[in-house]
């Protein structure tokens, strides 16, 4: 089994989302072991220019882009893989900019003719993609993933077809880099490993889905910590002019980072309850 991981985070291997992706892959490998071949593409390290919209890949050089960069190698990997895992953080309610460039540059993989079988319109694929699978794994900085991924799912519904891919979205993504909260985050990563194991064995179970959809910490706790981490009084922010805001944030950017970790350690460690403990209490 050949798996392609497209790591769309500008942070590369330091990505919080990539921690979930590795756990998911560990679950797959626990079933298939040495039969699993994994290739990882760090988008931030690739030379991928923006699509020119010239459609040369449709008429002048069918199936091949006129831009000479790393994208042709990406397309070859997409055709090579049995499963493609898109791993990325949520940036402004969609994928990071450079990853969007990569997605746009997939145009040579489709034909110019209109596909009349789709609701909103589309184009047929140039290659036989039957049997290939797609997984999306993403974290965001909101307390929940719910209602924050509509733009992402709409895009992949068009690309893959609605219901033709598996998505794992997780809120409170920044917490996966906080060592003091490892009891809870490691528990969640354990659920991700189970999800990977179940996915490759036929599908993620409803029980595992429930665990993945459970908040790491309650909304009020997380949002109080998130607000405090910036070191600015939320009640007075609306009164700041753009220049005043810059003065506050640029005065000492290290302060916000320090406060962030202090708030996490002081607030969240007091509210650390594992999913199993919560379930037992109920």
Legacy VTK file of the C-alpha trace (Angstrom):
# vtk DataFile Version 3.0
C-alpha trace
ASCII
DATASET POLYDATA
POINTS 282 float
0.000 0.000 0.000
1.391 3.378 -1.075
0.499 6.454 0.973
1.299 10.032 0.016
1.242 12.638 2.798
0.975 16.238 1.644
2.059 18.302 4.638
0.629 21.743 3.953
1.753 23.411 7.168
4.365 26.181 6.868
5.833 24.712 10.077
6.710 21.455 8.326
7.404 18.595 10.728
6.828 20.949 13.703
3.195 21.244 12.685
0.613 20.449 15.358
-1.572 18.879 12.675
1.296 16.668 11.572
1.338 15.093 15.048
-2.179 13.857 14.390
-1.204 12.711 10.913
1.718 10.668 12.256
-0.575 9.034 14.808
-3.086 8.192 12.056
-0.302 6.632 9.967
0.879 4.653 13.001
-2.615 3.179 13.205
-2.480 2.174 9.543
0.987 0.655 9.926
-0.182 -1.383 12.938
-2.389 -3.279 10.488
-0.281 -3.356 7.313
3.207 -3.110 8.802
6.013 -3.471 6.260
3.513 -3.494 3.381
3.013 0.252 3.860
5.156 2.608 1.789
4.867 6.252 2.835
6.086 9.338 0.962
5.880 12.792 2.558
5.877 16.083 0.663
6.483 19.225 2.736
4.743 21.876 0.666
6.717 24.678 2.305
9.954 23.207 0.933
8.645 22.839 -2.608
9.052 25.326 -5.424
5.457 25.690 -6.587
4.421 28.844 -8.393
0.874 30.133 -8.791
-1.267 28.907 -11.672
-1.209 31.361 -14.611
-4.673 30.426 -15.856
-3.285 30.066 -19.375
-4.776 26.571 -19.917
-1.659 25.457 -21.816
-1.980 22.149 -19.931
-5.304 21.649 -21.751
-4.454 22.614 -25.332
-0.788 23.323 -26.099
0.807 20.623 -23.904
-2.096 18.392 -22.744
-1.496 17.023 -19.253
1.633 19.058 -18.632
1.971 22.547 -17.133
4.055 25.182 -18.911
5.632 26.203 -15.581
8.868 24.396 -14.789
8.934 23.778 -11.044
8.260 20.975 -8.538
4.580 20.513 -9.396
5.109 17.848 -12.041
6.757 15.681 -9.387
3.773 16.242 -7.085
1.381 15.074 -9.805
3.482 11.953 -10.339
3.272 11.209 -6.612
-0.508 11.744 -6.608
-0.803 9.204 -9.413
1.543 6.825 -7.559
-0.351 6.803 -4.275
-3.198 4.513 -3.247
-4.093 6.910 -0.409
-3.391 10.638 -0.283
-3.430 12.298 3.143
-3.827 16.067 3.123
-2.420 17.404 6.405
-2.763 21.125 7.156
-3.797 23.711 9.758
-6.849 25.860 9.123
-5.753 29.281 7.837
-8.486 31.894 7.597
-11.141 29.179 7.277
-9.364 27.322 4.471
-6.008 25.783 3.570
-2.663 27.645 3.864
-1.824 29.767 0.822
0.980 27.650 -0.636
-1.122 24.510 -0.336
-3.893 26.279 -2.267
-1.343 26.975 -5.020
-0.588 23.248 -5.158
-4.303 22.427 -5.352
-4.801 24.958 -8.164
-1.891 23.463 -10.083
-3.634 20.069 -10.308
-5.377 21.397 -13.426
-3.270 19.218 -15.800
-4.834 16.168 -14.105
-8.288 16.936 -15.504
-9.696 17.299 -19.019
-11.149 20.527 -20.445
-14.503 18.993 -21.331
-17.531 19.657 -19.142
-18.792 16.870 -16.916
-22.582 16.834 -17.075
-22.910 14.342 -14.208
-22.134 16.907 -11.491
-24.610 19.270 -9.856
-22.654 22.515 -10.207
-20.503 21.567 -13.180
-17.004 20.126 -13.398
-14.439 18.350 -15.529
-13.603 14.628 -15.908
-10.243 13.356 -14.728
-7.475 12.737 -17.247
-6.307 9.634 -15.382
-7.964 6.568 -13.929
-8.300 7.524 -10.241
-10.685 4.707 -9.351
-9.698 2.891 -6.183
-7.638 5.803 -4.878
-8.619 7.225 -1.475
-8.320 10.618 0.174
-7.951 11.541 3.846
-7.980 15.084 5.241
-6.491 15.804 8.680
-6.549 19.335 10.058
-6.421 21.280 13.311
-7.636 24.798 14.000
-7.203 27.387 16.750
-10.876 27.608 17.677
-12.388 25.681 20.573
-14.147 23.384 18.096
-13.854 22.345 14.460
-17.621 22.536 14.049
-18.836 25.354 11.740
-15.256 26.342 10.851
-14.513 23.985 7.954
-17.380 24.683 5.530
-15.019 26.273 2.992
-12.627 23.321 3.197
-15.334 20.670 2.847
-16.966 22.565 -0.028
-13.653 22.556 -1.897
-12.943 18.869 -1.338
-16.554 17.987 -2.169
-15.892 19.455 -5.610
-12.448 17.856 -5.960
-13.210 14.367 -4.645
-16.987 14.220 -4.740
-19.196 14.498 -1.670
-18.744 11.499 0.610
-15.689 10.246 -1.305
-13.103 11.225 1.309
-12.523 10.874 5.046
-11.986 13.975 7.185
-10.640 14.390 10.723
-10.950 17.969 11.995
-9.770 18.958 15.479
-10.136 22.222 17.411
-7.685 23.580 20.008
-4.779 22.482 17.827
-2.179 24.649 19.554
-2.467 22.528 22.704
-0.648 19.599 21.072
2.671 21.396 21.584
2.173 21.993 25.323
4.060 19.362 27.341
2.117 20.142 30.505
-1.077 19.006 28.783
0.349 15.801 27.344
-1.962 13.592 29.414
-4.983 14.862 27.501
-3.353 15.367 24.107
-1.682 11.938 24.170
-5.056 10.419 24.979
-6.499 12.158 21.930
-3.596 11.004 19.749
-4.427 7.493 20.915
-7.931 7.949 19.481
-6.332 9.140 16.231
-4.221 5.964 16.087
-7.367 3.907 16.575
-9.020 5.901 13.784
-6.131 5.070 11.433
-6.340 1.395 12.327
-10.107 1.324 11.787
-9.932 3.372 8.592
-7.616 0.947 6.864
-9.694 -1.971 8.134
-12.940 -0.691 6.670
-13.927 2.611 8.283
-13.754 4.731 11.422
-16.317 3.525 13.962
-19.030 5.738 15.462
-17.493 5.257 18.918
-14.105 6.526 17.739
-15.781 9.416 15.922
-17.471 10.431 19.177
-14.118 10.486 20.940
-12.517 12.512 18.152
-15.366 15.030 18.296
-15.053 15.501 22.053
-13.496 18.853 22.998
-10.010 18.701 24.478
-11.132 21.235 27.086
-14.431 23.061 27.728
-15.101 26.104 25.570
-15.020 28.652 28.398
-11.694 27.347 29.693
-10.029 27.300 26.300
-11.328 30.676 25.152
-10.407 32.359 28.443
-6.885 31.081 28.040
-6.750 32.064 24.352
-7.898 35.623 25.049
-5.494 36.066 27.952
-2.552 34.764 25.927
-2.377 37.977 23.876
-1.721 40.111 26.947
-4.254 42.729 25.857
-7.483 43.725 27.593
-10.249 42.476 25.300
-12.616 45.224 26.461
-10.292 47.980 25.292
-9.186 46.456 21.981
-12.142 47.890 20.055
-11.033 51.412 21.038
-7.568 50.994 19.522
-6.709 52.592 16.201
-4.542 50.481 13.831
-1.448 52.410 14.924
-2.260 51.902 18.626
-2.789 48.191 18.027
0.614 47.920 16.369
2.242 49.691 19.297
0.681 47.228 21.750
1.627 44.112 19.810
5.079 45.238 18.694
6.216 46.679 22.023
7.435 43.308 23.227
6.205 40.341 21.155
7.810 37.928 23.620
5.369 38.932 26.355
2.390 37.483 24.525
4.217 34.186 24.106
5.154 34.009 27.779
1.623 34.815 28.889
0.317 32.173 26.523
2.208 29.385 28.258
1.502 30.739 31.752
-2.211 30.812 31.025
-2.168 27.312 29.596
-0.302 25.850 32.551
-2.319 27.673 35.211
-5.784 27.427 33.693
-5.867 24.211 31.724
-3.945 21.937 34.063
-6.602 22.665 36.674
-9.229 21.411 34.233
-7.436 18.346 32.909
-9.919 15.506 32.760
-9.330 12.610 30.409
-12.084 11.306 28.149
-12.068 8.003 30.057
-12.400 9.763 33.415
-15.234 11.902 32.068
-17.011 8.832 30.692
-16.570 6.989 33.989
-18.002 9.945 35.908
-21.054 9.990 33.685
LINES 1 283
282 0 1 2 3 4 5 6 7 8 9 10 11 12 13 14 15 16 17 18 19 20 21 22 23 24 25 26 27 28 29 30 31 32 33 34 35 36 37 38 39 40 41 42 43 44 45 46 47 48 49 50 51 52 53 54 55 56 57 58 59 60 61 62 63 64 65 66 67 68 69 70 71 72 73 74 75 76 77 78 79 80 81 82 83 84 85 86 87 88 89 90 91 92 93 94 95 96 97 98 99 100 101 102 103 104 105 106 107 108 109 110 111 112 113 114 115 116 117 118 119 120 121 122 123 124 125 126 127 128 129 130 131 132 133 134 135 136 137 138 139 140 141 142 143 144 145 146 147 148 149 150 151 152 153 154 155 156 157 158 159 160 161 162 163 164 165 166 167 168 169 170 171 172 173 174 175 176 177 178 179 180 181 182 183 184 185 186 187 188 189 190 191 192 193 194 195 196 197 198 199 200 201 202 203 204 205 206 207 208 209 210 211 212 213 214 215 216 217 218 219 220 221 222 223 224 225 226 227 228 229 230 231 232 233 234 235 236 237 238 239 240 241 242 243 244 245 246 247 248 249 250 251 252 253 254 255 256 257 258 259 260 261 262 263 264 265 266 267 268 269 270 271 272 273 274 275 276 277 278 279 280 281
